[in-house]
Amino acid sequence: MTRRKGNVKRVFPGNNTPRGFYSFYDHIITPDATRILVIKGGPGAGKSTFMQKIAEAMVDRGFDAELHHCSSDNESLDGVVFPEIGVALIDGTAPHIVDPKHPGAVDEIIHLGDYWDEAGLRKSREDIIACTREVARCFERAYRFLRAAKAVYDDWEAANLEGLDFGKANKLADDLIWEVFGAQRVSQKVGRDRHLFASAITPDGLKNYLDTIVQGCRRKYVIVGDPGTGKSVLLGKVARAGIERGYDVELYHCPLNPEKIEHVVIGGLSVALVKSIEPHTYEPSPADRIINMNDFLSEDVTRKYADLTAEDSRLFDHLFGRAITFIQMAKAVHDKMETYYTPCMDFAGITALRERTLERILGYADEARAADR
């Protein structure tokens, strides 16, 4: 009999944004988890591979896994979570510094630096320092261009906001909340809110793994409309309604403006609300319900600002593209820095450590299953 493989969900716990690197690392897993393993080590030390191989082994054994991708290299991992057993592995190095909050009891550090040749690394000391500084400069430039792109996007939003019929938009939100929750009243116990990113600004442009996030949802609402038409406000209202009714809600934020919500998933109802707009579009299926917020825009105001919004669109694309260029340059320098570390690593020792770590995680899984019996 073939063993069922676990499901894989892919998300981003941090992002490159106009505000610099923005982290939701506190939401990777709850502080009262069974075990949190914080992985420390330099570039090229094998942290991502360490987590990836353990995730593959667990998925092959039928455990679901969340793969938390790195926004500065979307092929690499910043974390892995096995939600059924409450275990996480998290990259604890810059720019997302993570240290144990409950050392020994819940969290511990796995330091891959124990497996490097310090004398070998010291030979490349000046090159490593120079690369580190250049990576920082590239990201600083990328963030400046993202701030400029956001300013243009804000102008685009403001033009449309002037023509939005707030009364109709509010009525839609009220109707949608009723459609999702029915007559269910507010609960005495509020649900949990979890904050992550579904898409990220990466060296490969804007990337998302939204299909893996909403794949199990039976009902999906796809929210479309131009900038400034109230899509995030609508999502926020539905999310708050779910939390007030006792549901755990996942809120996925916008990389260009981390305070805005892009998508909402209410797992307890198998419901997803997805925002689809350039540059992060989502292809709906025939069963999905489409909600077009442009229906609440004044045609007169749209015509009035047509030239302005077209210019904003062109400027935004240019500035956003320049930001991506500098993130690509940062990755190229980071890849160069890895070449100084990789030859100095004892990967055989790391492999043995990984196998021991996998056995420990499987032990936690046995304990969790025994507790459920």
C-alpha positions as CSV (number, residue, x, y, z in Angstrom):
1,M,0.0,0.0,0.0
2,T,1.4,3.4,-1.0
3,R,1.8,5.8,1.8
4,R,-0.1,9.1,1.4
5,K,2.3,12.1,1.1
6,G,1.7,15.1,3.2
7,N,0.4,18.4,1.8
8,V,2.8,21.3,1.2
9,K,1.9,24.9,1.8
10,R,4.4,27.6,0.7
11,V,4.4,31.1,2.2
12,F,6.8,34.0,2.9
13,P,7.4,35.0,6.6
14,G,9.3,38.1,5.6
15,N,9.5,40.5,2.7
16,N,11.4,43.2,0.9
17,T,9.2,46.3,1.3
18,P,9.4,50.1,1.1
19,R,9.9,50.0,4.8
20,G,12.9,47.7,4.4
21,F,12.9,44.1,5.4
22,Y,9.5,43.4,7.1
23,S,9.1,40.3,9.3
24,F,6.2,38.3,10.4
25,Y,8.6,35.7,12.0
26,D,6.6,35.7,15.2
27,H,3.8,34.2,13.3
28,I,5.7,31.2,11.9
29,I,4.6,29.1,14.8
30,T,3.0,29.9,18.2
31,P,5.4,30.4,21.2
32,D,3.8,27.4,22.9
33,A,4.9,25.0,20.2
34,T,6.2,21.5,20.9
35,R,9.7,22.4,19.7
36,I,11.3,25.3,17.8
37,L,14.8,24.6,16.4
38,V,16.6,27.9,15.5
39,I,19.2,27.3,12.8
40,K,22.3,29.5,12.9
41,G,25.1,29.7,10.4
42,G,26.7,31.7,7.6
43,P,25.8,32.0,3.9
44,G,26.4,28.7,2.2
45,A,26.5,26.8,5.5
46,G,23.6,24.6,4.4
47,K,20.7,26.0,6.5
48,S,18.1,25.9,3.7
49,T,19.2,22.5,2.6
50,F,19.1,21.2,6.2
51,M,15.4,22.3,6.5
52,Q,14.4,21.3,3.0
53,K,15.7,17.7,3.4
54,I,13.9,17.3,6.7
55,A,10.7,18.7,5.2
56,E,11.0,16.2,2.3
57,A,11.5,13.3,4.6
58,M,8.5,14.3,6.8
59,V,6.2,14.9,3.8
60,D,7.2,11.4,2.4
61,R,6.0,10.0,5.7
62,G,2.6,11.7,5.4
63,F,3.1,14.8,7.5
64,D,1.8,18.2,6.2
65,A,4.5,20.9,5.9
66,E,4.6,24.6,5.6
67,L,7.7,25.8,3.7
68,H,8.5,29.4,4.5
69,H,10.5,30.8,1.6
70,C,13.1,33.5,1.6
71,S,12.1,36.8,-0.1
72,S,15.8,37.5,-1.1
73,D,16.1,34.1,-2.7
74,N,12.8,32.4,-3.2
75,E,14.4,29.0,-4.0
76,S,15.7,29.0,-0.4
77,L,13.9,28.4,2.9
78,D,13.7,30.6,6.0
79,G,11.7,28.1,7.9
80,V,9.7,24.8,8.0
81,V,6.7,24.1,10.1
82,F,5.0,20.7,10.8
83,P,1.6,22.0,12.1
84,E,0.2,18.6,13.2
85,I,3.0,18.1,15.7
86,G,3.8,21.7,16.5
87,V,7.5,21.6,15.4
88,A,9.3,24.3,13.5
89,L,12.8,24.9,12.1
90,I,13.7,28.6,11.6
91,D,16.6,30.3,10.1
92,G,17.8,32.6,12.9
93,T,20.4,34.7,11.0
94,A,20.3,38.3,9.7
95,P,18.2,40.0,8.5
96,H,15.7,38.0,10.5
97,I,17.4,37.5,13.8
98,V,15.6,34.8,15.9
99,D,16.7,33.7,19.3
100,P,15.1,31.3,21.7
101,K,12.3,32.7,23.8
102,H,11.9,29.7,26.1
103,P,15.4,28.1,25.9
104,G,15.4,24.4,26.5
105,A,11.7,24.2,27.3
106,V,10.6,25.0,23.7
107,D,13.4,26.6,21.7
108,E,17.0,25.6,21.1
109,I,19.8,26.6,18.7
110,I,21.3,24.3,16.2
111,H,24.6,26.1,15.2
112,L,26.0,25.0,11.9
113,G,29.0,27.1,12.7
114,D,30.2,24.1,14.7
115,Y,30.9,22.5,11.3
116,W,33.0,25.1,9.6
117,D,36.7,25.5,9.3
118,E,37.3,28.8,11.1
119,A,40.9,29.1,9.9
120,G,39.7,28.7,6.3
121,L,37.1,31.4,6.7
122,R,39.6,33.8,8.1
123,K,41.6,33.6,4.9
124,S,38.6,35.2,3.1
125,R,37.8,37.7,5.9
126,E,38.2,40.9,3.9
127,D,36.2,39.5,1.0
128,I,33.4,38.4,3.2
129,I,33.2,41.8,4.9
130,A,33.2,43.6,1.5
131,C,30.4,41.3,0.2
132,T,28.4,41.9,3.3
133,R,28.6,45.7,2.9
134,E,27.8,45.5,-0.8
135,V,24.7,43.4,-0.1
136,A,23.5,46.0,2.4
137,R,24.1,48.8,-0.1
138,C,22.1,47.0,-2.8
139,F,19.2,46.4,-0.5
140,E,19.2,50.1,0.6
141,R,18.9,51.1,-3.0
142,A,16.2,48.6,-3.7
143,Y,14.2,49.9,-0.7
144,R,14.6,53.5,-1.9
145,F,13.1,52.6,-5.3
146,L,10.3,50.6,-3.6
147,R,9.5,53.7,-1.5
148,A,9.3,55.7,-4.8
149,A,7.1,53.1,-6.4
150,K,4.8,53.1,-3.4
151,A,4.5,56.9,-3.6
152,V,3.4,56.6,-7.2
153,Y,1.0,53.8,-6.3
154,D,-0.5,55.9,-3.5
155,D,-1.2,58.7,-6.1
156,W,-2.9,56.1,-8.3
157,E,-5.0,54.9,-5.3
158,A,-5.9,58.5,-4.4
159,A,-7.3,59.2,-7.8
160,N,-9.6,56.2,-7.7
161,L,-10.6,56.8,-4.1
162,E,-12.1,60.1,-5.0
163,G,-14.6,58.3,-7.2
164,L,-15.5,55.4,-4.8
165,D,-19.1,55.0,-3.6
166,F,-18.4,54.1,0.0
167,G,-22.0,53.4,0.8
168,K,-22.3,50.7,-1.8
169,A,-18.9,49.3,-0.8
170,N,-20.0,49.1,2.8
171,K,-23.2,47.4,1.8
172,L,-21.2,44.8,-0.2
173,A,-19.0,44.1,2.9
174,D,-22.1,43.6,5.1
175,D,-23.7,41.3,2.5
176,L,-20.4,39.3,2.1
177,I,-20.1,38.8,5.9
178,W,-23.6,37.5,6.0
179,E,-22.9,35.2,3.1
180,V,-19.7,33.8,4.7
181,F,-20.9,33.5,8.3
182,G,-24.7,33.5,8.1
183,A,-26.5,34.2,11.4
184,Q,-23.6,33.1,13.5
185,R,-23.1,35.5,16.3
186,V,-20.0,36.9,17.9
187,S,-18.2,34.3,20.1
188,Q,-17.1,34.8,23.7
189,K,-13.8,33.4,22.7
190,V,-12.1,35.2,19.9
191,G,-10.1,33.4,17.2
192,R,-6.4,33.8,16.5
193,D,-5.0,36.0,13.8
194,R,-1.9,34.8,11.9
195,H,0.0,37.2,9.7
196,L,2.2,36.2,6.7
197,F,2.9,37.0,3.1
198,A,1.6,35.0,0.2
199,S,3.7,36.9,-2.3
200,A,7.2,38.5,-2.1
201,I,9.4,40.9,-4.0
202,T,12.2,38.7,-4.9
203,P,15.2,38.6,-7.4
204,D,12.8,36.9,-9.8
205,G,10.3,39.6,-9.5
206,L,7.0,39.4,-7.6
207,K,6.5,35.7,-6.7
208,N,3.6,34.0,-5.0
209,Y,2.6,30.5,-3.9
210,L,-1.1,31.4,-3.4
211,D,-2.3,28.2,-5.1
212,T,-0.8,26.1,-2.2
213,I,-2.4,28.4,0.4
214,V,-6.0,28.2,-0.9
215,Q,-5.9,24.7,-2.4
216,G,-8.0,23.1,0.3
217,C,-10.7,25.8,0.5
218,R,-14.1,24.8,-0.8
219,R,-15.3,28.4,-1.3
220,K,-13.2,31.1,-2.9
221,Y,-14.0,34.7,-3.4
222,V,-11.7,36.6,-5.9
223,I,-11.6,40.4,-5.3
224,V,-10.7,42.4,-8.3
225,G,-10.5,46.2,-9.0
226,D,-8.1,49.0,-9.6
227,P,-5.9,50.5,-6.9
228,G,-7.9,52.5,-4.3
229,T,-11.2,50.7,-4.7
230,G,-11.4,49.3,-1.2
231,K,-10.3,45.7,-1.7
232,S,-8.1,45.5,1.4
233,V,-10.7,47.3,3.5
234,L,-13.3,44.6,2.4
235,L,-10.9,41.8,3.3
236,G,-10.1,43.4,6.7
237,K,-13.8,43.6,7.6
238,V,-14.4,39.9,6.8
239,A,-11.2,38.9,8.7
240,R,-12.3,40.8,11.8
241,A,-15.8,39.2,11.6
242,G,-14.2,35.8,11.5
243,I,-12.0,36.4,14.5
244,E,-14.9,37.9,16.5
245,R,-16.9,34.7,15.7
246,G,-14.1,32.5,17.1
247,Y,-12.4,31.4,13.9
248,D,-8.6,31.3,13.5
249,V,-7.9,33.5,10.5
250,E,-4.8,33.7,8.3
251,L,-4.1,37.2,6.9
252,Y,-1.7,37.6,4.1
253,H,-0.2,41.0,3.6
254,C,0.9,43.2,0.7
255,P,4.7,43.5,0.1
256,L,4.3,47.0,-1.2
257,N,2.3,48.1,1.9
258,P,2.6,45.5,4.7
259,E,-0.2,47.2,6.6
260,K,-2.6,46.2,3.9
261,I,-4.2,42.8,3.6
262,E,-4.0,40.9,0.3
263,H,-5.7,37.6,1.1
264,V,-7.7,36.0,3.9
265,V,-8.1,32.3,4.7
266,I,-10.6,31.0,7.3
267,G,-9.7,27.4,7.6
268,G,-12.5,26.5,9.9
269,L,-15.0,27.4,7.2
270,S,-12.8,26.3,4.3
271,V,-13.1,29.8,2.9
272,A,-10.6,32.0,1.1
273,L,-10.8,35.6,-0.1
274,V,-8.2,36.4,-2.6
275,K,-7.2,39.8,-4.0
276,S,-6.2,39.7,-7.7
277,I,-4.6,42.8,-9.1
278,E,-1.3,43.5,-11.0
279,P,1.4,42.6,-10.2
280,H,0.0,39.8,-8.0
281,T,-2.9,38.3,-10.0
282,Y,-4.8,35.1,-9.3
283,E,-6.5,33.0,-12.0
284,P,-10.0,32.1,-10.7
285,S,-11.6,28.8,-11.4
286,P,-15.2,28.6,-12.8
287,A,-16.5,27.8,-9.3
288,D,-15.0,31.0,-7.7
289,R,-17.1,34.0,-7.1
290,I,-15.7,37.2,-8.6
291,I,-16.3,40.5,-6.8
292,N,-15.4,43.5,-8.9
293,M,-14.8,46.7,-6.8
294,N,-14.7,48.8,-10.0
295,D,-18.5,48.5,-10.0
296,F,-18.5,51.1,-7.2
297,L,-16.3,53.6,-9.1
298,S,-17.7,56.8,-10.7
299,E,-17.2,56.7,-14.4
300,D,-16.8,60.5,-14.5
301,V,-13.9,60.4,-12.0
302,T,-12.3,57.5,-13.8
303,R,-12.4,59.5,-17.1
304,K,-11.2,62.6,-15.3
305,Y,-8.0,60.9,-14.1
306,A,-7.4,58.5,-17.0
307,D,-4.2,60.2,-18.1
308,L,-2.9,60.5,-14.6
309,T,-3.5,56.9,-13.6
310,A,-2.0,55.7,-16.9
311,E,1.2,57.7,-16.1
312,D,1.2,56.4,-12.6
313,S,1.0,52.9,-13.9
314,R,4.0,53.4,-16.2
315,L,6.1,55.1,-13.5
316,F,5.2,52.4,-11.0
317,D,6.4,49.6,-13.4
318,H,9.7,51.4,-14.0
319,L,10.5,52.1,-10.4
320,F,9.4,48.6,-9.3
321,G,11.6,47.1,-12.0
322,R,14.6,49.1,-10.8
323,A,14.0,47.8,-7.2
324,I,14.0,44.3,-8.5
325,T,17.3,45.0,-10.3
326,F,19.1,45.9,-7.1
327,I,17.6,42.9,-5.3
328,Q,19.0,40.8,-8.1
329,M,22.4,42.4,-7.6
330,A,22.2,41.7,-3.8
331,K,21.6,38.1,-4.5
332,A,24.5,37.9,-6.9
333,V,26.9,39.3,-4.3
334,H,25.3,37.0,-1.6
335,D,25.9,34.0,-3.9
336,K,29.6,35.1,-4.2
337,M,29.8,35.2,-0.5
338,E,28.5,31.7,-0.2
339,T,31.5,30.5,-2.3
340,Y,33.8,31.5,0.6
341,Y,31.8,29.5,3.1
342,T,30.9,26.4,1.2
343,P,34.5,24.9,0.9
344,C,35.0,25.4,4.6
345,M,31.9,23.4,5.7
346,D,31.9,19.8,6.9
347,F,28.8,18.7,5.1
348,A,29.2,15.1,6.1
349,G,28.9,16.2,9.8
350,I,25.9,18.4,8.9
351,T,24.2,15.5,7.2
352,A,24.7,13.3,10.3
353,L,23.3,16.1,12.4
354,R,20.3,16.4,10.1
355,E,19.6,12.7,10.4
356,R,19.7,12.9,14.1
357,T,17.4,16.0,14.1
358,L,14.9,14.2,11.8
359,E,14.8,11.3,14.3
360,R,14.1,13.7,17.1
361,I,11.3,15.3,15.2
362,L,9.8,11.8,14.4
363,G,10.0,11.2,18.2
364,Y,7.9,14.3,18.8
365,A,5.5,13.1,16.2
366,D,5.1,9.7,18.1
367,E,4.5,11.6,21.3
368,A,1.8,13.7,19.7
369,R,0.1,10.7,18.2
370,A,0.2,8.9,21.5
371,A,-1.4,11.9,23.2
372,D,-4.2,11.9,20.7
373,R,-5.1,8.2,21.3
